Amino acid sequence: MTTLNDKFELLKSSMLSYESVAVAYSGGVDSTFLLKVAHMVLGDKAVAITGKSASFPKREFDASALFTSANNIKQIPFISEELDIEGFSNNPVNRCYLCKTELFTKIKIIAKENGLRYILEGSNMDDNGDYRPGLEAVKELQIKSPLRDAGLNKSEIRQLSKELGLNTWDKPSFACLSSRFPYGEEINVEKLNMVDLAEVCLLELGFTQVRVRHHGNLARIEIQEEDFYKIIDQNIRLKIVSEFKKIGFTYITFDMEGYRTGSMNEMLDL
């Protein structure tokens, strides 16, 4: 039986074989763990490369910069504006494929300019179970996925992150803000800002794992089941309604199924 330690050792040995790497780094649980291990094994031959866009909140970029600075890891930020990709703003079902193709094409150029041999990304075994068109771009562009190759899932990555002392071990999962819109609904900077402000509001009220799905003038809130009691508290509920209306939503709803990844994919006939 393969143990967690076996998987960790396999991951580290794969890093040695890469010799030098550019890690696509967002500051999330998976990419932070991947970057940490790469840097442990390869030192300065492991470089973080981070795309900045309207779909990637400033708070997330700032957190990524804080981590790389604290760990003496070189980080190269660059502009990767998805809204400039032809067809992306129409939010087609292959939106993630368009985004990842553009993102990793630019990262490949940066990696070559800096003499980095391989590009790594942080998908894990749990990503195999949902509609993930972005993984097709990863495959086509020959990007390495060491966490999947080592057989690591999300809970195992969190456990190993905790053992390594990473404060991201219990960080809520985050996906780019473009994932908050039903397929076919236009995405623009104004709508992305609405979602960002609404999610910040919930975070500041003490919720941890949140999604605000944008359905025109309606906001659909997803939170964890253990926080259901909190959202129906009158003071909190009225605060959410007031703030969301200031942001620009007319109707504010609470999804009784709670937080779940890829809920916009439920409309697809897969």
C-alpha positions as CSV (number, residue, x, y, z in Angstrom):
1,M,0.0,0.0,0.0
2,T,1.3,3.4,-1.0
3,T,1.7,5.6,2.1
4,L,1.6,9.4,2.3
5,N,5.3,9.4,3.0
6,D,5.8,7.3,-0.2
7,K,4.0,9.9,-2.2
8,F,6.0,12.7,-0.6
9,E,9.2,11.0,-1.4
10,L,8.1,10.4,-5.0
11,L,7.3,14.1,-5.3
12,K,10.7,15.2,-4.1
13,S,12.5,12.7,-6.3
14,S,10.6,14.0,-9.3
15,M,11.8,17.5,-8.5
16,L,15.4,16.4,-8.6
17,S,14.9,15.0,-12.1
18,Y,13.5,18.3,-13.3
19,E,16.7,20.2,-12.5
20,S,15.2,23.7,-12.8
21,V,11.5,24.7,-12.8
22,A,9.1,27.5,-13.2
23,V,6.2,27.0,-10.8
24,A,2.8,28.5,-11.9
25,Y,2.1,30.1,-8.6
26,S,-1.2,31.6,-7.4
27,G,-0.7,31.5,-3.6
28,G,-3.3,28.8,-3.1
29,V,-3.0,25.6,-1.1
30,D,-1.7,23.4,-3.9
31,S,0.7,25.8,-5.7
32,T,2.2,27.0,-2.4
33,F,2.9,23.4,-1.3
34,L,4.3,22.6,-4.8
35,L,6.5,25.7,-4.8
36,K,7.7,25.0,-1.2
37,V,8.8,21.5,-2.1
38,A,10.4,22.6,-5.4
39,H,12.4,25.2,-3.5
40,M,13.4,22.7,-0.8
41,V,14.8,20.4,-3.4
42,L,16.1,22.8,-6.1
43,G,16.8,26.0,-4.2
44,D,17.2,29.0,-6.5
45,K,16.5,26.8,-9.5
46,A,12.8,26.9,-8.5
47,V,11.1,30.2,-9.5
48,A,7.6,31.3,-8.9
49,I,5.7,32.8,-11.9
50,T,2.4,34.6,-11.2
51,G,-0.1,35.9,-13.6
52,K,-2.0,39.1,-12.7
53,S,-5.4,39.7,-14.1
54,A,-8.9,41.1,-13.3
55,S,-9.9,37.5,-12.3
56,F,-7.2,37.3,-9.7
57,P,-7.9,39.5,-6.7
58,K,-5.2,41.8,-5.4
59,R,-5.5,40.2,-2.0
60,E,-4.5,36.9,-3.5
61,F,-1.5,38.3,-5.3
62,D,-0.3,40.2,-2.2
63,A,-0.5,36.9,-0.2
64,S,1.6,35.2,-2.9
65,A,4.2,38.0,-2.8
66,L,4.4,37.8,1.0
67,F,5.1,34.1,0.9
68,T,7.8,34.2,-1.8
69,S,9.5,37.2,0.0
70,A,9.4,35.5,3.4
71,N,10.9,32.3,1.9
72,N,13.5,34.0,-0.3
73,I,12.0,32.6,-3.5
74,K,12.2,34.5,-6.7
75,Q,8.8,35.5,-8.0
76,I,8.2,36.8,-11.5
77,P,4.8,38.5,-11.9
78,F,3.4,39.2,-15.4
79,I,0.2,40.4,-16.9
80,S,-2.1,37.6,-18.1
81,E,-5.4,39.4,-18.8
82,E,-8.0,36.8,-19.7
83,L,-10.5,39.4,-20.9
84,D,-8.2,40.2,-23.8
85,I,-8.4,36.7,-25.1
86,E,-10.8,36.4,-28.1
87,G,-14.1,34.9,-27.0
88,F,-13.2,34.6,-23.3
89,S,-15.6,37.4,-22.1
90,N,-18.5,35.5,-23.7
91,N,-17.8,32.8,-21.1
92,P,-18.0,29.7,-23.3
93,V,-17.9,26.2,-21.7
94,N,-14.2,25.9,-22.7
95,R,-13.3,29.2,-20.9
96,C,-10.7,27.6,-18.7
97,Y,-9.0,26.0,-21.8
98,L,-8.7,29.5,-23.4
99,C,-7.3,30.9,-20.1
100,K,-4.8,28.2,-19.4
101,T,-3.6,28.1,-23.0
102,E,-2.8,31.9,-22.8
103,L,-1.4,31.6,-19.3
104,F,1.0,28.7,-19.9
105,T,2.1,30.0,-23.3
106,K,3.3,33.2,-21.6
107,I,4.9,31.2,-18.7
108,K,6.8,29.1,-21.2
109,I,8.3,32.2,-22.7
110,I,9.3,33.6,-19.3
111,A,10.7,30.2,-18.3
112,K,12.8,30.1,-21.5
113,E,14.1,33.6,-20.9
114,N,15.2,32.6,-17.4
115,G,16.8,29.3,-18.3
116,L,14.2,27.2,-16.5
117,R,13.8,23.7,-18.0
118,Y,10.3,22.6,-16.9
119,I,7.0,24.3,-16.0
120,L,5.0,22.9,-13.1
121,E,1.4,23.4,-12.1
122,G,-0.5,22.4,-9.0
123,S,-3.5,20.3,-10.0
124,N,-4.1,17.3,-7.7
125,M,-5.9,13.9,-7.9
126,D,-9.2,15.5,-6.9
127,D,-9.2,17.7,-10.0
128,N,-9.7,14.5,-12.1
129,G,-13.3,14.2,-10.9
130,D,-14.8,17.4,-12.4
131,Y,-15.1,19.2,-15.7
132,R,-11.6,20.7,-16.1
133,P,-11.0,21.9,-19.7
134,G,-7.9,23.7,-18.4
135,L,-6.2,20.4,-17.9
136,E,-6.4,19.8,-21.7
137,A,-4.3,22.9,-22.2
138,V,-1.8,21.6,-19.6
139,K,-1.5,18.4,-21.5
140,E,-1.2,20.0,-24.9
141,L,1.5,22.4,-23.7
142,Q,3.4,19.6,-21.9
143,I,3.2,21.2,-18.5
144,K,4.2,19.0,-15.6
145,S,1.7,18.1,-12.9
146,P,3.9,16.6,-10.1
147,L,1.1,16.5,-7.4
148,R,-1.1,14.4,-9.6
149,D,1.8,12.3,-10.8
150,A,2.6,11.5,-7.1
151,G,-1.0,10.6,-6.5
152,L,-1.7,13.3,-4.0
153,N,-5.2,14.6,-3.2
154,K,-6.3,17.8,-1.6
155,S,-6.5,16.5,2.0
156,E,-3.1,14.9,1.7
157,I,-1.6,18.2,0.4
158,R,-3.2,20.0,3.4
159,Q,-1.7,17.5,5.8
160,L,1.8,17.7,4.3
161,S,1.5,21.5,4.2
162,K,0.7,21.5,7.9
163,E,3.7,19.3,8.6
164,L,5.9,21.7,6.6
165,G,4.6,24.7,8.7
166,L,2.8,26.3,5.8
167,N,0.1,28.7,6.9
168,T,-1.9,27.8,3.7
169,W,-2.6,24.3,5.0
170,D,-6.1,25.3,6.1
171,K,-6.6,28.2,3.6
172,P,-10.0,28.1,1.9
173,S,-10.0,26.9,-1.7
174,F,-10.0,29.6,-4.3
175,A,-10.8,29.6,-8.0
176,C,-10.5,32.6,-10.3
177,L,-13.4,35.0,-10.2
178,S,-14.4,34.1,-13.7
179,S,-15.8,30.8,-12.4
180,R,-18.6,32.7,-10.6
181,F,-20.7,33.2,-13.8
182,P,-23.1,30.9,-15.7
183,Y,-21.7,29.8,-19.0
184,G,-22.8,32.2,-21.7
185,E,-23.1,35.2,-19.4
186,E,-20.7,38.0,-20.4
187,I,-17.8,38.6,-18.1
188,N,-16.4,42.1,-17.7
189,V,-14.3,44.0,-15.1
190,E,-17.3,45.6,-13.5
191,K,-18.9,42.2,-12.8
192,L,-15.7,40.7,-11.6
193,N,-15.3,43.6,-9.1
194,M,-18.8,43.0,-7.9
195,V,-18.1,39.4,-7.1
196,D,-14.8,40.3,-5.4
197,L,-16.3,43.0,-3.2
198,A,-19.2,40.7,-2.3
199,E,-16.9,37.8,-1.3
200,V,-14.7,40.2,0.7
201,C,-17.8,41.3,2.6
202,L,-18.6,37.7,3.6
203,L,-15.0,37.0,4.6
204,E,-15.0,40.1,6.8
205,L,-18.1,38.9,8.5
206,G,-16.3,35.7,9.5
207,F,-17.2,33.3,6.8
208,T,-14.3,31.3,5.5
209,Q,-15.1,29.1,2.4
210,V,-17.3,31.3,0.2
211,R,-18.5,31.7,-3.3
212,V,-20.7,34.5,-4.7
213,R,-22.2,33.3,-8.0
214,H,-23.2,36.1,-10.3
215,H,-26.6,35.7,-12.0
216,G,-27.2,39.1,-13.6
217,N,-28.7,41.2,-10.8
218,L,-28.9,38.3,-8.5
219,A,-26.2,37.1,-6.2
220,R,-26.2,33.4,-5.1
221,I,-24.2,32.8,-1.9
222,E,-22.5,29.5,-1.2
223,I,-21.0,28.9,2.2
224,Q,-20.1,25.8,4.2
225,E,-23.0,24.0,6.0
226,E,-21.5,24.6,9.4
227,D,-21.9,28.3,8.8
228,F,-25.6,28.1,7.8
229,Y,-26.7,29.2,11.3
230,K,-24.6,32.3,11.0
231,I,-26.1,33.6,7.7
232,I,-29.6,33.5,9.1
233,D,-28.7,35.6,12.1
234,Q,-30.7,38.8,11.6
235,N,-27.8,41.3,12.1
236,I,-25.5,39.4,9.7
237,R,-28.3,38.8,7.2
238,L,-29.3,42.5,7.1
239,K,-25.6,43.5,6.8
240,I,-25.1,41.2,3.8
241,V,-28.3,42.5,2.1
242,S,-27.2,46.2,2.7
243,E,-23.6,45.7,1.4
244,F,-24.6,43.5,-1.6
245,K,-27.1,46.1,-2.7
246,K,-24.5,48.9,-2.4
247,I,-22.2,46.7,-4.6
248,G,-25.0,46.6,-7.3
249,F,-27.0,43.4,-6.7
250,T,-30.8,43.7,-6.6
251,Y,-31.6,40.2,-5.2
252,I,-29.5,38.3,-2.7
253,T,-30.1,34.6,-2.3
254,F,-28.6,31.8,-0.1
255,D,-27.9,28.4,-1.8
256,M,-29.2,25.8,0.5
257,E,-26.9,23.1,-0.9
258,G,-24.0,25.1,0.4
259,Y,-20.5,25.6,-0.9
260,R,-19.3,23.1,-3.6
261,T,-16.6,23.4,-6.3
262,G,-17.7,23.7,-9.8
263,S,-21.4,24.3,-9.1
264,M,-21.7,26.2,-12.5
265,N,-20.8,22.9,-14.2
266,E,-24.1,21.4,-12.9
267,M,-25.9,22.9,-15.8
268,L,-23.7,21.1,-18.3
269,D,-24.7,17.8,-19.9
270,L,-21.5,15.9,-19.2
